[in-house]
Amino acid sequence: MPELPEVETVRRLLEATVRGRTIRAVRLSGLELREPIPRNLPRRLKGLRLVAARRLGKYLLLELDGGLTLLSHLGMSGRWLFHPRTPADDSPHVHARILFIDGSELWYQDTRRFGLLRLVATSRLGRDPRLSGLGPDPVAKPPTGPLLRAMAEGARIAIKDFLLDQRRLAGIGNIYASEILHRAGVDPRTPAGRVAADRWDAIARETGAVLAEAIERSGTTFSMYRTVWNEPGGYGEQLRVYDRPGEPCRVCGTAIRRIVQGARSTFYCPACQPPATRARRRAPPRRSSRARSRGRGGPSNRRA
């Protein structure tokens, strides 16, 4: 599933390519996504101008004039694809075609149809059930160690599940939670309420660093995610632990392990991320600044 860096990449590219364009027509496939696409969407969008592309967590907010916003979630396999002119060949699984008056087109393609398209009054976005329960966005409002520690006080769930809870932080998913915890030296099984203060500081710091680096490289592609130009993300080669079971840790050389938490795969280094009792006796090995600057990695397109 595309996570915050992938959705932010799409947002930035939409802001650069379709902002200011006026909609001439909208064509729908007639098939349902996570919920039915409103049948009156073409009528309501016709003649409106796209004024901004915003984001909250994993949700895209395409703001239109007239006080309306097109709410979009990419689900498992959704893509927004921009075409400067009408393509010669049709593509499968395109469920919404937005045609602009200048001849360009924006397509929403979704093979598995777990995505979302819904029109919402901009003034009511804060009360929309998809958005109202989300926690702060860690890019728009970077978390601090003390804040995260206070949020986790008394929590018994594993720290990995804590980071995945969209009610606490909006946008972090399985890939980046694993990467953040490795860089922070925290065992993903540690109960969130037992994480030490200095480790919360590290988690807050690495959250910002990992997300920023992933956004800079247009996110991570394993199979279906693409930018609006139909290009894969390039962060996969930088991943330290995710989807690398049995391969050597890029910091210490120990074999990466895979476990299952909450029906999701978790990847970690047992040496760099020791259990909490061991972590108090021995600090995890840290990568030098010179090593951090070197791009090491493997393939960016392995299947998740």
N, C-alpha and C positions, 0 to 999 in steps of 0.2 A: 504494500500500500504506500503511495507517495506520502512522505512526511513533510514537516515544515520546510526544510530546504528545497525540496522539489516544488512545493506549492509556491514558495516565495520566488523561485526562479520563474515559474509560469507567470506569476503576478507581474514581475518586473518586465518580462517580455511583452505581456499584454499592454502594460502601461506605455511601453515604447512603440508598439505597433498599431494598436486599435484605438487608443485614446483620441477622442475628437471626431471619430468617424460616426456617420449617421446611418442607421439601419433602414434599408429599403424593404427587406422582407425576411421572414424566418420560415424555414421548412423543417418539419418534424418527421421522424420515422414512424410515429404512432405506437412505438413499443414503450413499455414502462421501464424506468430505472429503479432505484431503491424505492421511489414512490412515483406515481404517474406524473409525467410532465403535463402541466396545465394545457388543455386544448386551446385556450384563448391566448396562449403565449405569443403566437405570431401577430395577432391583432393588437395586443397591448404593447409590443415592442416596436411595431412599425412606426417609423418617423422619429424615434428617440435617438439621442446622441450619447455615446459612451463618454462619460466625463472623468472617470477614475477607476483604477483597478486596485482594490484593497485586499487585505487578508487578515484573518483571525485564526490562529492555530492552523488547522488543515483546510479551512474554508476560504474560498475565493469569494470576494464581494465585488461584482462588476456594477459600479454605480452609474446610473443613467439620469439624464435630466428628466424633469417631471416628477421627481421625488420617489423614484423606484430603484431597486437594487436587485440584480440577478444573483441569487445565492447559488453557489456551486461547490460540490465536493467531488473529488476525483474517484472516490471509492477504491477499488482494487486495481482497475485497469483504465480509468478515464484519462483522456488527453484533450487539451485544447490545441488545435492545429490552425495556423494562419496561412492563407493562400493569397498572395498579391493579386491573383486573377483566378477565375474559375478553372480548376484542373480539368485536363482532357479526359482523365479516367475517373470513374466513380470509385469510392472506397467502401468497404463493408463496415457495418457496425457504427455508422454515423447517425446519431439520434437527433442532432440539432445542427442546422446550417444557418448561420447568420450572414445574410448578404448585405453588404454596405453599398451606398449609392455610388461610390467611386469604383465599383467592380471587384473589390477585394472581398474575401469571405473568411469567416471564422467558424470552424467545425468543432463540435463536441463528439468525440469518438469514444466508445466504451464497449469493449468486447463482452465483459462479464456483467455489465449493467448494474453495478452496485453503486454507481455515482448518484448525484443529485443535481437537479435544476429546478429552481423555484423562484418566482418573482415575489419580492417583499417590499412593502413601503419602507423607505429608508429611515423614516422616523421611528419605525417599530422594530428595527433590527435588534436592539438590546433586549426586546421581549420575545424574540423568536425562540421557540423551544430548542432549536439546534445550536443556538449561540448563547442563550442566557445562562446555561450551566457550566460554561467553559471557564477555566482558570485563566490567569494572566498569560499573555503571549511572551515567551522568554526572549524574543528578539526585540519586541516593542518595549517590554518592561523586564530588563535583565534581572534575574533573581540574585539575591545575596545569600551567603551562607547562613546568617542568623535568621533570615526570613524562612528559608527552607527548613531549618531546624525547628522553628516554631510551628510550621505547618505539619511537621512529622511527629510532634510531641505525642508520645504514647501509642504511636501507630505500630501495629504488629506485622503489617504486610511487608514483604521483601522490598528492599530499596529499588530494585528493578521495576516492580509493579507500581511502586509509588511514582516513579518518573513517567510511567505510561498512563497514569490516571489523568485524563483530560480535564477533570474538575480541579486539579491542582496546578498543572502546567499544560497549556494548550499547544499541541503540535509535535511533541516528542513521541516517536514511535520506536519500534523494536530495534531498528538498525542503530539509531543514534543513542538510545539508552545504553546499549552494550558498549558503544565506543566511549561515551562519557564516563561510565563507571571504570572502564579499563584505565583511562587516562587519569582518573582521580584515585586509582589504587583501592577501589572498594569492591569487596565480594558482592556479587549481585543478589546473593541469598540473605544478606544481612537484614534483619528487621529495621525498617526505617527509623523507628524510635530509638534504636541503639547505635545509630551512626554518630561518631564523635564529631565535635564541633569543627576540628580542623579538616575532617573529611567533607563536611558540608561546605566549607569554604572552597575546597578543591572541586567539588561537584558543581558549585555555582560558577567557578572560574572556567572549568572545562566545558560546561554547557554552552557558554558564550563562544568559546574558541572552536568547538566542534561544529556548531551550527554555522558560524561565520565562514569557516573553511569549506564546509559542504556547499553553502550558497555560492561561494566564489567559484566553485567548480561545477555549478549547475546541478547539484544533487547527485544521487546515486541511482544507476540503472542496473537492475538484475535481469529484467525481462521486458516489461511493457512500458515503463515510464519513458516519456519523451518530452522535450521542450516544444514550444509552439512552432519551431522550425523542424520538428520531427527528428531531433538529434538527441542521443543519449547523454545522461549526466556523466561527469568524469571523476566523481569522488571515490568510486569503487576501488581504485588503485591505492588510495590512502587509508583504507580501512585497516585497523590493527587487529581486530578480533572477529568481527561479524562475518559469518559464513566461511570461517577458516579453520574448522576443526581438524586437529592433527598437524596443522602447519606450525612452524616455529613463531613464537611471539616476536614481534619486531623490536622489542625492547630488550628482552633477556634470553630469548631462544627456547624457552619452555614450550612444549606442545599446547596449543589452544584446545580447550575442552568445550563440549557442547552439552547443555542440560536443557530440560524443558521446564518452563515456569508459566503457569496459567495458559497452557496449551500453545505457548510460543517458544521458539528456540532462543536460548541464551548462550552467548559465547563469551568466554573469559579466560584469563591466564591465571592458573593457580599460584604462580610465584609472585606476579605483580599485584594480584588481588587476593591476598590471604584472608582466611576467616578472621572475624573481628578480634578474637582472643589472641591470635598470632600477630595481627596488625598492630596491636598496642605494644608488642615487644620489639617489632622490627618494621621499620618504615619500608614501603615497597620501593624497588629500584626505580629511579627516575631517568628519563632520557635527557641527554645533554642538549643544549640549545642548538649545537651544530647538527646533531642527529635529527632534531625536530625539523630543521630546515630542509633536510634531504627528503626528496620524494621517493619512498620505496613502495613497492606493492606488487600486487598480482593482477589478475584479470578483473575488469570492472563489470563484466556482463555475465557472471555466473548466476545460475537460477537460484532464487531465494527458497 
